[in-house]
């Protein structure tokens, strides 16, 4: 099997693989005593067409691989199929889906392996007694995981009193932590002092690790420090609390003029500050604080205007995506930053009158922004398609409804500059796309778009195979000519051959050839 491993991986994801060939995959372990590797087992486990018996066989041999991310192989199993002692990962996966037996949680809360208890702590809807057991777990990693995911006010209030800073820090990240608890995590009011942190758990105090320093294992983290006050961990806890949307506004505002950059960056992400606070942060000496603020959709117009003339191009580019950007600011920004071929939120929400105004702008950069919106009235759409500026035509090229004549005309005017986006147009006729794909020299953006289209012609796909960055997509396309497809199975590029094996149009005969029946190995004669 190892000699054709790449082909087997392709077959394992092929949606047309017959059920009897899935059985053949599983039979290799039973007959040849040659186990599937984890990658193959996980790939098979991701199939949505496994029978219950196939899933049981796969999970039985490869529980750790087949249960990754609650794979379909686990979803077909029932409570009656699962022994939580034998298959604890499957039991966890079913509990997460609400399909398991609650008694499994009680068993898993007591298992020696902390990773299983940690995974259990992340699950919703645990019985109260199990939650209590996990809250008192001797391993702080388990308790921290519970703090990160709990939805219970009672549990959150209890864990806020935990002596380890890592638990309180996890609680600070939980968006469902009650606001009074978050406020208490900042002030410490009503809480016992923190006695442990990840730094003093590992190092004698006082300890400081310089920022940016490296050492094997990378623990404690760069910048970690503890002199008994758990300084770096409590600072990280504060930042997390300030970033948490559930933290009361008043508690956060107390840090508006804090001298620490990381604290001000956390404040800049909040959506509930008054305009005066946003204006103050917009003039922050740190461009990192201003950058965070520029990406905040809740900031006021005054702050937006300040950021729009920021010295940092990253800040200006980010604020261009603000959903309530004033039109005069938007048009001014087009002359100072390049936003790329994206639909800006302000353009997406603009009413018809504004769209008409912007589409008639003498600035082609402004017209190109409008052209990225692909629900334009026909008159505006067609006018932009005939625009004399290439970037405007390129932006409007994928707009649905454009007639073939308009697509051909802009391709004639601007060639490779617009051809890639023309090929993305959902209404571009397959014959025209084939012409674009067969052009010399080839345009990679055209080939990439064509290879991903369900209506690509066989000739177009063959042309796509000539491009090393596009051919994998083309090899998976069901319209690839059968003789070309089967020829790719022997290609020296294993990724390309694997893509061909995954093609749903691959004949069953070829699948069978790639996966012959397992043969019981001949036993060596004894003398």
N, C-alpha and C positions, 0 to 999 in steps of 0.2 A: 504493500500500500504506500510506503514512503516514497517510492520512485515517482508516483503520480499524485502526490499529496495535493499539489496545486489544482489538479483537475478534480479531485474529490471535493475540495472546498467549493469549487464552482458548482459541482453537481448538488452539493448539500443545500445550496441556496436556490437552486433552479425550481421555480414554481411549478414546472410541469413534471417534476420527478415523480414517477408512479409509486404508489404505496408499496408495491412488492420490492422495489429497489431500495426504499427506506428500510424495509426488513432486511435486505441484503447487507446494508451498512451495519446494522446491529448484529447480524449473524457473524461478522468477522471476529468479533470478540468471543462469541460462543463457540465457534468452530476452530478458528485459527489461533485462538488464545493470543491474538495480537490486538491490544487495546487501541481504540480511537484516541487521538490526542485531545487535549482540552479544547483546542480551537475547533476541531471538527465536531466535537460533542456539543459545544455551545452553538455552533452554526445550525446543527440539526435541531437543537432545542428551541431555536428561534422560529422554526417552521410552524405555521398555523394549521397545518393539515395532519398533524400526528394523531394517530388513534390513541385511545387511553392505554392500550397494552404497549404500544410503541413508546409512549411517554414513560411508562413504568419501567420498561427495560432500560431506557436511556438514563433516567434519573438514578436507577439502582446502581449503575456502573459509574456514573459521572455526576453525582449530586452537586459537587462544588462548581462544576462548569455549567451544567444544564439549568441551574436555578438563577443564573445571573440576570439581574433586572427583571425578575418575575417573568421568565420566558413563557411563551405559549405552551411549552411542554409541561410546565407546572400547572397552568390554568385548566388543563383537561383532567387533572387528577381530582379526586374527591376525598373527603375526610376519611372514608373507609379505606382508601389506598395507602394512607400515610401512618407510619409508626414514628412519632417524634423522637424516639430514642435512636432509631436507625437513620432517619432522614431529618435531622433538626433544621437544615436549611430549607427544605421543602415545607416543613411545618411553619417556619417563620414567614415564608412567602405566602402561604395560604392564609395565615393570620392577618397579614397585611391587607389581603383582599377581602377580609371579613368572611372567609370561607372555612376557616379552621375551627377546631374545638378549643374553647377558652381554657380547658384544662391543660392544653399544651403549653400555654404561657406560664402556668405555675411550674411545670417541669423545667422549662427553659430558663426560668429565673434562678434556678438552683444549679445549673450545670457548671462544671469547673471552668470551661473555656470562656474567658471574659468576652471574646468577640461575639459569641452568641448572645450573651446577656446584653452587650452593647447594642446589637442589632434589635433585640427585643425592645429595648428602652425607646427606640425611635418609632415604635408602632403606635397607631391611634387606637383608642377604645380599649385599653387594657383594663382588666378588673382592678378594683381599688386595692385589693390585697397584694396583687402583683406589683402595682405601682409603688406601694409601701415597701415591698421587699427590695425593689430596684433603688429606691431613694436611700436605702440604708446599705447599699452594696459596698463592700470593702474596697472595690476598685473605683477610683475617682473618675476614670474614663466612662464607666457605665453610668454613674450619677450625672456626669456632665451631658451625656447623650440624652438622658431623660429630661434634663433641664432645657435642652435645646428644642425639644419637641412637645413637651407637655402642654395640654390645653386646659389643665385644671388650675383654678385659682388657689385652691388649697395646697396643691403640690408646689406651685411656684412660690407661694409664701413660705412654705417649709424649706425649700431649697435655697431661698435667698439668705437663710441663716446658716447655710453650710460653711464649715470652716475653711474649705479650699476655694481659692480664687478662681480656679478653672471652672468650677461649677457655677459660680456667680457670673463669670464671663459668658458661659453658654446661655444662661438665663437672659443675659442682656441682649443676645442675638435673637431670641425667640420673639417673633412679632405678636404673639398672643400673651406675653407676660403682662399682667395688669399694670396700668400706669402707676398706681401707688408703690408697687414693688420696684419698678424701674427708678422712680424718684428716690426710693430708699437706698438703692444700689449706688446712687451718686453720693448721697450725703452720709450714708451709714447709719442714719437715725433709726433707732429701734432694732438694729442688727448687732450681733456679737462681732468682735473684730475677726478679720481674716487671719488665719494661723499658718496657712500653707499656700505655696504657689509652685508652678512647674519649675521655677529656677531653683528655689531652695530645696525642692525635692531631689535635685540632682547634683547640686554644687554646695560646698561649704560657703557660708556667708561671712563677710560681705563678698559679693561676686558681681562683676561687671564684664559683659562681653561687648567689645567695641563694635559699633555699627559697621557693617560691611566686612567684618572678619569672617574667615572661613576655617572650618575644621571638620574632620570626618564626623558624619552623623548629623551635623548642623543642629544639634540641640545642646543647650538652650539656643533660642533663635538669636540672630544678630540684634544687638541693642538690648538684650535681656540684662536685667539688673535686679539684685535683691540684697538689701542690707538688714533684712529682718522686717522691712516695711512693705516688701513685695511690690516695689515701685513700678517696674515696667509692666507687670501683669495688671495692676490696678489702673495704670494709665490706659492700657488696652481695653479694660473693662469700661472706663469712662467713655472712650471713643465709641465703643459698641452701643452704649446706652444712648448717646447723643444721636447716633445714626438710626436708632430704632424709632419708627414713626409713632409708636404708642407712648413714648416718653412725653410727659406733660410739657407744653410749650414753655411755661414759666421756668421749669427746672432746666431746660436747655438754654434759655436766654441768659441765664446767669453766667454763661461762658462766652458771650458774644465778643468780648474784648480779651479773651484768654491769650496769653503770649505763646502758646504752643500751636505750631502750624497744623499738626494732625487734629487737634481739637477744632480749630476753625474750619478745616476741610470737612469734618463730620457735620458741623452746623450748616455748611453750604449745601448739603444734600437734603436738608429738611424742607418740607412743603408748608410749614405752619408758622413761619416767622413773620413778624411785621415788616412792612416796607422799609422802615428805618434800618433794620438789621441787614436786609439784603443790600441796601445802598452802602452800608459800611463794609460789607464783605466784598462788594464790587470794586472797592478801592484798596483791597488788602495788598500788602507788599508782596505776598507770595503768589506767583502765577499759578501754582497748583491749587490754591484756594479759589482763585478766580475761575480756573478751568472747571472745577467741580460746580461752582455756582452757575457757570454758563450753561451747563447741561441740566439745570433744574427748571422744569417747566412752570414752577409756581412763582418764580421771581417777578417783581414788579417792573413796570415799563421803565422807570427811572434807572433801575439797575441794568436792564437790557441795553439802554442807550449808552451807559458808561462802558459796558463790556464790548459793545459793537465797535468802539474805537480803541480797544485795548492794544497795547504794543505787541502782545503775543498773537501770532496768526492762529495758533491752536485754540485760543480763547474765542477769537472772532469766528472761526469756522464752526465752533461748537454752538455759539449763541445764534448762529444763522438757522439752527434747527428749532429755535424756540417757537412754540405753536401760536403765540400771540404777538409775533414780531410786527412792529409798525411798518407799513409799506415803505415809508421813506427810509427807514433803517435797512430794510431788505434790499432796496435798490442800491443803496450806498454800499452795502456789503459786497454786492456782486463785483464791484471794482477793486476789492481788496483781498478777497479770498476765493478759492475754488472749492465748491461743495461737491463736485463730481456728479455723475449721472444718477442722482437720487431725487425723489419727490420730497421737497421740504414740507413739513407739517403746515406751515403758514399758507403755502400754495394749495395744499390738499383741502384746506378748509375755506379757502377764499370764495366769496359769493360770485355769481355770474358777472356783476358789474366790474368787480376788481379784476377778474380773469380777462375780461375784454380790454380793460385799461392796460394791464401788464403785457398782454399779447401784442398790443400796438406800440409798445415801448421802442424808442429808437436804439436802445441798447440790446444787442443780440444776446448778451448774457442773461438779461431779464427775460427775453422771449424764450430762451432755452429752458429756464426754470419752469415757465408755464407749459412748455411742450412736454415736460416729464409727466404731466397730469394726463392720463389716458382715458378721460371721460369728457373730453371737450366737445362743444357743439361742432357740428360738421363744418360750418363756415370757418371757424377759427382753426380747427384741425387741418383743413385743406390749405388754408393760407400759410400756416406754419410749415406744412410739408413742402410748399413751394418757396420757402424762405431762401434767400441767397447766401445765408451763413450756414456753414457745414454743421456747427454744433447745435443749431436749432433743428435742422433736418434730422440729425442723429438722435436728438432727444425725442422727436415725435414719431420716428420710424416704427416703433413697435405698437403704435396706437391702433386698436381694433377698428376695422371699418375702412381703412385706407384702401383705395382701389389699386389693383395691380399696376395701372398706368402711373400712378403717383409714386409707387415703390420703385418702378423701373426708372422713372425720371430722376429721382434723387440719387439713385445708384449711378446713373450716367453722369450726373453733375459732380458727384463727390467720390465715387469709387469706393476704395477700401475704407475711407474715413467713416462711411455710414453703413457699409454692406453687412457688418456683423449684427447691427441692431435691426436692419431690414429683415435679416433672416430670423429674428425673434418674433416678427409680426405674426400673430395667430392666423391671419387671413392671407398670408403669402401663399400662392399656389405651389404645390409640390414641384411642378415642372420648372417654375422660376427659381425655386430653391436649388434644384438640381443644376441649373445653369450657373448659379453662384458658387456651388460647391466644386464644379468642374473648371472654374476659371484658373488661368495660369498668369502669374504665380498665385498659389492658393492663399486665401485669407483665413488665418487660424480662427478668428472670432466667428467667421461664417461656418466653418466646419464644426466648431464647438456647439453652435446653436442648432445646426441641422442634425447632428448626431443625437441630440436630445429630443428631437421632435417625433411624435408618434406617426406623422405622415411622411417621414423621410422616404425617399425612393431607394430601391436597391443600389442604383448607380451612385447616388449621393453618398450612401454609407460606405461603399467600396472606396470612394475618394477620401472619406474621413479616416479610413484605416491607414492612410499614408502619413498621417500626422501623429507623432509619438505621444502627444498630450491629449489627443482626442480619441485614439483608436480603442481604448478600453470601453468608452461609452458606446462606440459604434459596434463593438463586438457583442454587446449585450442586446442590441436592437433586434427584435423578432423579424424585421423585414430584410435582414442581411441575406443575400443569396445562399441557399443551402450548401452548395459546394464550397463557397468561400468560408462559411461558418465551420464546417467540418475540417477544412484545411487548417484553420487556426488552432485546432486542438493540439497539433504537433509543433506549434511555434516555439522558438527558443525563448521568447519572452513569456515567462510563466504567468505573469499577471494577465497578459493578453489571452493566453490559453485558458486560464481560469475563468475569465469573463465569457469566453465562448462556451465553456461548459455550463455556465449559468444561464445561457440564452434559452428562453422558454420555447423557442422554435427548434431546438436541437432534437433530432429524431430519437425516438425511444431506443432504436437499435444502436445508435452511437452511445447513448447513456449506458446501455447494457454492456457494450464493449468496454467502456471505461471502468465498469464495476462488475467484473466477472464473478460467478458464484465462488464462494470460499471453498477451499479444498482442505480437508483435514491433513495436517502435516504428517508425513510418514515418520513413524517412530524408528529410531536407530536400533538395529538388531543387537541383542546382548549376546555375549559369548561366554 
